[in-house]
Amino acid sequence: MNLIDQKFAELKEQNNTALIPFISVGDPNIATTVDIIKTLEAAGADIIELGVPYSDPLADGPVIQRASERALQHNITLTDCINLGGTLRAEGVKIPLILFTYFNPIFQFGLRPFFDLVKSNDISGLIIPDLPIEEDGEVRELAQQYNIHLIPLVAPTSDERVIRITQHAKGFVYCVSSLGVTGERATFHTGIDEFLAVVKSASSVPIAIGFGISSREQVARFEGKCDGVIVGSAIVRTIENSLPLLADEATKQEGLKQIGDFVASLKG
């Protein structure tokens, strides 16, 4: 069984909702990313999204764009991000890992070599936000062969496409809470609860909500309506604010503690 399925089954038995942090790999460097992820797991994270830095991140707001720029300045590559999975396992990280990347780096890498490397580094899922269901056939077929879940996104504007998207979903369905790019928000799309109910009724796998969730109150607002809550920009911003501390070995633990305390506060 895929680790994502195992985690959601375990959380369902406990009547708990998954907390799924997103981080930008290589911000500020790979070694610190390893320390951050170990901190997130200890703070209660259930699954981790490994964001691949990209020069044209169409779905990402300014906070994640800045993180990508910092990582790219250190020449972080797709290979570095995938190999991080193996490093994390060697460091004792046990929770499922999901790779969040745009399609062009995968295409340039080559589909089968990409899946070979992802599988060998114990990454359990893929999110490719610019690959629509109408064009994902080859990727989905390979993902099934390698037992790596291709996780689809659905938005409040998906309408009649919801059923088509969810019928092929593996792992979970990523429900976009708001229109536009990622980023912290005070309010969500009108009718979000009805949208989640529609997706949940159409899906045979868990559903998780993301885009804009940044506080314990917002996480709690969706617990019970979803099986998982994804938090990205708020965590990436916390990392950004901690960069001066993370840059100095004398203060690094203090910076990691700030990040861990924030994630623990989301978990409640």
N, C-alpha and C positions, 0 to 999 in steps of 0.2 A: 504494500500500500504506500502511496505517495505520502511524504511527511506532512504536507498541508492537510490532507484528508485526516490523518491521525490526529493532528492538533485540533481541528474543528470538532472531531468526534469526542476527544477528551474534554474540550471546553463545554460541549453540549451536555455531557454527563454531569458537569459541575455547575451547569446553568450560568455559565460565564460568557462574556463577549470578548472576542479577540481584540487585542490592541496591536496594531500593525504600524510601527514607525517606518517612515521613509528617510533615508539619509543619502547624501551625495558622496559617492565613493571618492576618496582621495582628497577630501576637504577636511583638514589642510594637507594630509599626506596619508599614505596607506597604513603606516604603522599606527598613527593616531586613530584612523578609521577602525582598525581592529580593536583598540582600547575602547572606543565609543560604543561599538556593537556589544562588546562584553559587558559594558556598563548598562546598556539598554536591556539586555537579557536579564541581568541581575535586578533591574528596576521593575520588571514585570512584563516586558514586551513578549508577545507570543509568536510573532512572525516578523521578519525584517525584509523591507524592500531595499535592494541595493540599486541606487540610481546611478546610471552610467552617464558621466559628464558628456555633454553634447553641445556643439557650437550653435545649433539652431533648434532649441527646445520649444517646439510649438505649443505644448500643453502647460509649460511652466511659467510661473510668475517671477517677479524680480528677485525674490529671496533665493529661490533655487537656481535661477540664472546666474546670480553672483557666485553661488557655491560651485557651479559648473565651471565658471571662468577661472576661479581660483585653482580648481583641480586641473584644468587643462593647461594652466601655466606651469604645472609640474609634469606635463606630458602623460597624464593618466590615460590609459588606453582601455578599449573593450577587453582585451586579454587580461590586463591588470585587474579589472573588475570581476571577471569570471574566476580568475585564479584566487581571488580573495576568499571565495567559498572554501577552497581547500585549506587555506591558511586558518580560517575561522574554525574549521573542524579540528585542525591540529592544536588550536588554542583552547579547545574544549567547548566551543559554542554548539549547542544542540538544537536550537529552534530552527524551523524551516526558513529557507532563504529564497527570495524571489528577485529576479533580475528585471529592472525597469529600464528599457532601452528603446530608442527609436529604430525604425527598420533599416535605414541606410547603413549603419555600421554592421548589422547582421549580413546584409546583402553583400557588402564589400568583403566581409570575412569569409563568406561561403556558408551555405546553410548547414550542410552535414558536418564540416569541421567545427562550426559554431556549436551544434548540438553535442558533438563528441566532447568538446571542452566543458560545456555546461554540465553534462552528465558526470564527467570525471571529477568535477569539483562540487558535487553534491548540492547543486542548486535545483530546487523542486518546482519552480514556477517561472513564467515569463509574463510580463506586461509590456505590450508594444502599442502605445497609444495612437500611432499614426497608421496602423495596419487594420483597415476595416474588414468586417467579416466577409464581404464580397471578394476580397483578394487574399484571404489568409489560408486558403486550402492547402498549399504545399507545406507551409509552416505548421499548420494544425496536424497534418498527417505525420510529419516528423516528430512533433511533440508527443503524439500518441505512441509512436514507436519507442521513444526514449523514456516514456512515463514521466514527462515533464509537463506540467499543466500550463496551457495557454489561457490566461485569464482575460476575459473580455471586459470592456467598459461599456456601460449604458448610461445615457444622460436623460434628463427629464424631457428632452425633445425627441427621444428615440421613437416614441409612439409605437406604430405597428411593427417596428423592427425589434422590439424587445423580445418577442417570442422567438424570432429567428436567431437573435444573438444568444439568448439563454439556452436554447436547445443544444448548442455545441459547447457550452461552458464546462470547464474543468476547474477544480479547486474551489473557486468562488467567483461570483459576479461582482465587479467593481462598479458600484453605483456612484455617479458623479453628482454631488449635492447641489452644485451651482453651475450656471453657465459661465464660460470664459476659462481663464487659466487658473492654475493653482495659486493659493494665497490665503491668508487668514481673513475671515469674514465675520461680521456681526450677525448677519441674517443669511438665510438659505432660500433657495428657489421656492416660490409660492406653490403649494401643493406637493411638497416634498414627501409628506407622509403617505399620500395617495400613490405617488410614484413608487415608493418603496414597497407598498402593499402589492402593486401590480407586478413588480419584478419578483418579489418573493413567491407570489402565486404561480408565476411562469417558470421559476427556476427549480431544478432538482438538486442544485448544489447551494451551499451557503451564500449569503449576500453580505457585502461589506460596503460601507460608505466612506467617501473621501472627498477632498477638495474643500479647504476652508475651515476644517475643524482644528481648533487651537486651544481649547480649555477643557477642564474637567466637566464643567456645566454642559458644554456642547457634546462631549462624549456621552454623558449620562442621558442627554436628550434622545440619543439614538439607540441606547441599550434597550433591548427588548424588541426593537423594530428591525434590528440587523443582527447578523452573527459576528460582525467585525467592524471596527472603526479604524480608519487609516488617518494618521497624522503626519504631515510632511513639512510644510513651510514653517510651522511653529517650532518644530524640533531643529530644522536646519538653521533657523534664526537664532535659537538658543546656542547652537554650536558656533555660529558666527560671532555672537556676543562673547563667547568663551575663548575665542582664538588667542587673545593675548596671554591668557592663563595656560592654554594648551601648548603654547610655543616654548615655555620654560619648564624644564624638568622639575624645578623647585615648586612650581605652582600647578603642574599638570593635573595632579589628583584633585585639586580644588575645582579646576575647570570641568573635569569628568563628573565630579559630585554635583555641580550645578545642572549638568545635562541629565544625570540620573535622577535627581530630585524632581526635575520638571516632568520626566516621563512617569515617575512613580505617582506624581500628583494627577496625571491623566488617568491612570489606572484606578485610583480611588481606593 
